């Protein structure tokens, strides 16, 4: 794929409560294609503003909306949307190339001897095609996609951004050019943020866990403090809870026990199932590929990190699906959440089996 290296000056991103955890580098020393973003929508917008480029005339959608698309489409597929946006900057020269006019932001099918790449009907489809093709490079062409498939099959494989050199693009310096773009974004965003009102700056806190004796919330306490309704609302069809935390949110063991399964497909997607020491079974679903931190047979402690959230399996968006079963019978986890946060006595066997689903 054709690309033109450009140096950049600044950036904006999409975020969550607190800092999204950094993605570990792989054996080649470059970040994984799969994973949560580090930069937020605010970061990426501030960086873009610092370049003083305004709205690109060839871009069919407002730049703010394009930034949001990269992060939301990336969240849906478990691909780093901030790096994908940097890749688009590199491939299109800040959205100035002729491919920009046909909503192709990543040089898809624009080989060195071709006049242009694949045309897409709108910017949303163009961003989605790029994100999905990155996922196919990382996982394979048969990977399940969260959105309808609009991307061509990958003709090569790469699990890291560095691995795209010689596969996605012909240049062996592709990673060096991409990393120069990406590395300029945080500094540009920080410089812009220094002049912003304190209330407008992104909250960056990992926050403590909420633990009450032998039980804990499956996510950090700050999520409950800012969105208590997430933890009390009914599930859509049976006793359980769907907590809509964004991709990359750490998921923790609500109770101690032994891991009996770590699904990587099906309705649960990436998940963890634990037989609790209290006799209940705990299920955590829709995690991020490659984020498992426990394996089948492991003994886990209450509050131990299990994986990161995402939108794998039967999911319409990033969230944690959390379920409790006792003797095979689904129980309502909502009273458990309230008891943990308010430090009330908890008897898991007394959790109700009705009243928490539509």
Secondary structure, DSSP 8 states (H G I E B T S, - for coil): ----------------SS------B-TTSSBBSBS--SS-HHHHHHHHHHTT--S-TT-SS-HHHHHHHHHHHHHHHTB-HHHHHHHHHHHHTTTTSHHHHTT--S-TT--TT-S-----SSHHHHHHHHHHHHHHHHH-TT---SS---S---SS--SBSGGGBTTTBS-TTHHHHHHHHHHHHHHHHHHHHTTS-GGGS---------EETTEE-SS-HHHHHH-GGGGTS-BSSSS-EEE---TT-EEE-SB-EEEEE--EETTTEEEEEEEETTSEEEEEEEE-TT-----TT-EE-TT-EEEEBB--SS-SSSBEEEEEEETTEEE--HHHHHHHHTT----GGG--SSSSB-
